[in-house]
């Protein structure tokens, strides 16, 4: 199906919804072709290929909103789900904030979201990738005896959206990933780790050799780990774990959480919360990035939204529903069924990770976290952690069976170094950064 065909189908669904009795209607069509292969040693353990089609309809009548999703794209199938959905509308409570967005459109410029090479790459080359990664992780270190799988996956997605306000548009995007999870054994002790790479374009993916080398290193470097002493020291979050911290920050600026008081940042707009090094942005207009799109899930043009500027909280992130509810304007962050990140990231600093370690007389480098213990309403942060002890500006020994804990407001205020290793391999990303002091609970 071409983008024009997809726009026509979505527009026809909107027209049929209005003829069926909807005052306002929106139709979002998504067609995704997926490929995934997993290898373990010399064996292909999983091979999947599929094409998924879905049409999501939102229908509005006097503040009553109903939604339905179908994979039946025939006229008969669409008419059937429309009848069923509209029959439920009288039983839905009226909501004054439920309506289509006030203004729709697309951001200016070419976002470069489609890689023709990914879309046409031979499947045998993808299979060769995972077999090569499996071979390379074993060649990297004799202690690597197994793996939980090496993976290659890609997808090509066509999105079309139309609504009864006259908006109708579409775009096509690609994405791909490579990853590996080696298993190493030494002295009767087993260690596992993971490394992966993802991008919209093949040119931005790490090579097989890089994926294997980093996955192998992460696995074997934790041999000999021990529990550190309980202490309050500087903590460096390596960029992958820093991105997980940013994910919690995103939850706090998500207007859906703010509206119900489940955010430690509620009522803090305009306050200095973080240090001057904390500038956090959501930007759906970055060319060639995984979180970019010309419009969001309800047809609002994406944009660049500074969320924190030099530590000052400037805005929450909204779709049109919560923007109306909280007296704000949408930031183009609708997923069509909620609020999501576009490219949500901490702006990079000028320090390399090695430089940050060298500037830390005593502290901890966190390379992995375990469990979930965030209290979003209060900002309490606590995670099981693995990583390295830093002494005299050097990594000395690996640590695990410890907990890193603090409060997000204190953590943001204490960010005193930000790395230059920002990489856009997801929709929420971060460079490495250092917090001047946190609690490490160990022995």
C-alpha positions, -999 to +999 in steps of 0.1 A: +000+000+000+013+035-009+011+065+013-016+079-010-036+047-007-033+048+031-045+084+032-075+075+011-084+045+033-081+066+065-101+095+050-128+071+038-130+056+073-135+091+087-163+098+062-180+066+070-178+073+107-195+107+102-222+091+081-227+065+108-234+093+134-201+105+148-199+143+152-161+142+150-138+113+139-102+104+135-087+074+118-051+063+122-038+035+099-006+017+106+010-010+084+043-025+097+064-052+080+087-068+107+117-092+105+134-107+135+161-134+137+177-149+168+208-171+168+224-192+195+259-204+186+257-218+151+219-223+152+191-201+142+167-204+172+140-180+160+130-166+127+099-143+124+085-123+096+051-106+096+030-077+083+007-061+108-022-038+098-044-019+122-069+009+119-075+029+151-107+050+152-116+077+177-152+090+176-166+119+194-202+130+202-210+158+226-179+151+247-185+113+246-154+096+232-152+060+221-123+043+203-119+010+185-091-008+167-095-033+139-073-052+115-102-058+091-097-030+065-126-040+043-155-016+040-177-042+057-153-046+086-149-009+091-187-003+091-192-032+116-167-018+142-181+017+137-216+005+145-204-014+175-184+016+188-211+042+183-236+019+201-215+023+232-213+061+231-245+067+250-231+048+280-198+069+281-197+098+305-194+132+287-160+148+291-156+185+282-120+180+273-126+151+248-123+163+212-101+164+182-070+188+185-077+224+176-050+225+149-032+198+129-003+198+105+032+185+099+066+200+109+086+216+081+114+199+063+124+163+054+129+142+085+148+115+066+130+087+084+132+061+056+163+040+047+158+023+013+187+000+021+170-014+052+138-018+033+153-039+006+182-057+024+184-094+017+171-116+045+201-139+043+224-110+051+204-104+083+208-140+093+245-138+086+246-108+110+234-128+140+256-158+132+286-135+130+278-119+163+274-152+180+308-163+166+325-130+176+314-130+212+329-164+217+361-154+200+363-123+222+369-143+254+373-180+262+351-176+293+320-169+271+304-203+269+269-196+258+244-168+251+208-159+257+207-150+220+220-126+195+194-107+175+188-087+144+154-070+138+140-044+115+107-028+106+092-007+079+061+013+089+036+033+070+014+056+091-016+076+078-039+098+098-071+116+088-097+134+108-130+153+102-113+187+106-098+181+071-063+168+081-050+139+061-013+129+058+011+100+059+048+091+063+070+060+061+098+051+084+123+024+090+142+011+120+167-017+128+186-032+157+214-056+166+221-070+200+237-098+220+235-113+255+265-135+262+269-159+291+303-163+306+316-188+332+347-188+354+354-207+386+318-220+388+304-184+386+282-173+357+278-138+344+254-123+318+252-089+302+237-073+271+246-047+245+225-035+216+223-008+189+193+006+172+187+033+145+164+045+117+193+040+092+217+012+087+246+038+086+239+046+123+240+010+136+271-003+153+289-030+133+286-066+142+322-065+156+314-036+179+282-052+192+300-084+200+330-067+215+310-045+239+286-073+248+315-096+256+334-069+276+303-061+297+299-098+305+334-107+316+343-074+334+320-082+363+339-113+374+353-108+409+325-083+418+319-077+454+296-057+476+309-022+483+308-004+516+278+017+525+288+053+517+278+087+502+299+094+471+296+108+436+278+085+412+284+084+375+255+069+355+268+054+322+247+066+293+225+035+289+216+037+326+214+075+324+187+069+298+167+048+323+169+078+348+156+101+320+127+077+316+117+084+351+121+121+345+098+118+315+071+102+336+073+132+360+068+157+331+040+136+315+009+158+319-013+127+324+007+120+356+008+157+366-030+159+363-035+132+390-007+144+413+016+114+405+046+136+398+072+152+420+073+181+396+036+191+399+033+228+406+071+234+399+069+251+364+093+280+365+113+266+394+150+258+393+150+221+400+183+210+384+218+223+381+228+246+353+240+215+334+205+201+332+189+210+299+164+184+288+146+186+254+118+167+237+122+171+199+102+152+173+118+171+144+154+157+145+163+142+111+168+105+110+161+097+147+140+069+160+116+092+179+110+116+151+078+120+130+062+149+111+031+147+133+021+130+165-005+104+171-034+129+167-021+148+137-004+177+156+029+189+141+059+178+161+082+204+175+112+211+197+102+216+233+127+227+259+115+210+291+143+220+314+165+250+305+197+252+326+179+235+355+147+255+353+115+235+346+097+252+316+069+229+307+052+196+310+045+175+279+009+174+266-014+159+241-045+180+233-067+163+260-044+171+289-035+204+275-072+214+277-076+199+311-046+217+325-051+250+307-020+246+284-012+239+248-004+206+233+034+200+227+028+174+200+034+144+222+002+123+216+006+086+209-030+085+198-039+069+232-018+087+256+014+109+260+047+096+247+083+108+241+094+119+207+132+123+212+135+131+249+171+137+259+195+155+282+217+178+261+253+166+259+281+181+278+318+183+269+333+155+292+343+121+280+333+092+303+370+085+310+375+121+319+346+120+343+360+089+360+395+105+362+379+136+379+363+114+406+386+107+435+362+082+451+329+072+437+308+046+418+303+041+381+268+025+376+267+002+345+234-017+353+204-013+375+180-040+387+144-038+399+119-010+401+116+013+431+106+048+420+080+068+438+069+093+412+048+114+435+077+121+459+106+116+436+122+088+457+147+068+436+162+034+446+177+007+424+198-024+428+231-016+410+261-031+394+292-013+382+327-003+393+343+013+424+363+044+415+393+052+436+419+079+429+402+086+395+405+050+383+382+020+380+394-004+407+371-034+411+336-044+400+307-041+425+272-056+427+246-065+454+243-029+463+216-002+460+219+034+447+194+057+462+184+094+463+156+118+455+152+131+419+151+168+429+183+163+448+198+143+420+190+169+393+203+197+415+236+178+421+244+170+384+279+184+382+292+167+350+275+157+318+292+136+291+296+140+254+285+104+246+249+111+237+236+087+211+200+086+197+193+049+198+158+052+213+131+078+220+145+085+255+183+088+256+210+105+276+247+110+278+266+098+309+263+122+338+277+125+374+256+132+405+278+149+431+266+127+460+242+097+464+238+069+489+253+035+480+240+008+503+263-022+506+282-038+535 
